[in-house]
Amino acid sequence: MAINIVLAILVTSLATYISRFFGVITSKKIKENSKIFKWFNCLAYSTLSALLARLVIFPAGALAEVDYLTRFIVVFICLMIFIISKKNFVYPTVLSALLLAFLSSNF
Amino acid sequence: MVNTKYFLKGFISIKGTDSPAIALAASFIAIGALFKNIGLNIQESIFSTLLTYALPGSLIMAESLIVGASLLNIFLAVWLVNARLYPMTVSLFPLLTHKSQPRLKYYLACHFIAVSAWLIMKENYKSVERRYRLDFWIGVGTANLLVAVSATVFGFSIADHLNKDMMIGLAIVNPVYFTCVMVSAMKTIQMSLAVILGSVFGILFYFVSPEWCILVGGFTAGTLAFFIGELKWQLT
């Protein structure tokens, strides 16, 4: 391995912490009922949603080995279960792992 | 110091059917196994989860170690994928501020910002007295971080027994949890637009730049959603 693992961990942690750190600095000046707070709320959800879309449609790692349609079907079925179960997070998450492991080993 | 009563209240809020614990554990079991497979030892694996505590960043680090990317490349790639933590912090911390809390505490407490704890806090902050919200938050964050670290250790120790299909199964849990969370956040037109446009623009910008798509796509979508929502508010 070309680079030192501990250094890579420290660099990764630093690159992650700076966004949190600057977030605290910025929030000092922001009131919770201001428009700018609402805007940041939109930005937080939309960036999370952009990340989610990337994870499902263009995944890296293990998920990339399953075809697009299979991933999509599993996410869709689990979402339906989530809605039917009146927003219970346990059923869809547990089922998703079992369902995808089953589909990828049998098809 | 931290108020113990509110810390514990936050700590146990990880229980319940809306808890992120399962998704968090599944993701970090996979990360633990991945760390073992690419040659990290147990101390380095714990150290990584404890210090970074943001899944996409850890995945990028793991991939970079495999291909032997430079430290500067790792820094930039991780910063880009984790820059979402900035708007997440700004949209949470103004709810937690109170003059009785020392400033340094905020800089330490912001390490707990990650989707899991952030969502619990967003859902529950109104039920906690403002003065103690930061202590409650530290409790929530500690519980989530403990789950993540324990799952990393567990994943690391069972890595040899996990086959490819099991790793694939673990990898889908987080996106599914994320999808459910995003759907339940769509309570107003503004929020619904932020979520829907976020995924649409995230994908569209991927074709322009895979590195920048989350940041640019998220920024464009969030800003559009905000203005459309405000416009509608003024019209009604």
Interface residues (C-beta under 8 A of the other chain):
Chain A: M1 A2 I3 I5 V6 L7 A8 I9 L10 V11 T12 S13 L14 A15 T16 Y17 I18 S19 R20 F21 F22 G23 V24 T26 S27 K28 I30 K31 E32 K35 F37 K38 W39 F40 N41 C42 L43 A44 Y45 S46 T47 L48 S49 A50 L51 L52 A53 R54 L55 V56 I57 F58 P59 A60 G61 A62 L63 E65 V66 R71 V74 V75 C78 L79 F82 I83 K87 N88 F89 V90 P92 T93 V94 S96 A97 L98 L100 A101 S104 S105
Chain B: T17 D18 S19 P20 I22 A23 A26 A30 L34 G39 L40 E44 F47 S48 L51 T52 Y53 A54 P56 G57 S58 L59 I60 M61 E63 S64 L65 G68 A69 S70 L71 I74 F75 L76 V78 W79 V81 N82 A83 R84 L85 Y86 P87 M88 T89 V90 S91 L92 F93 P94 L95 T97 Y106 Y107 C110 H111 I113 V115 K164 D165 M166 M167 I168 G169 L170 A171 I172 V173 N174 P175 V176 Y177 F178 T179 C180 V181 M182 V183 S184 A185 Q190 M191 L193 A194 V195 I196 L197 G198 S199 V200 F201 G202 I203 F205 Y206 P210 C213 I214 L215 G217 G218 F219 A221 G222 T223 A225 F226 G229 E230
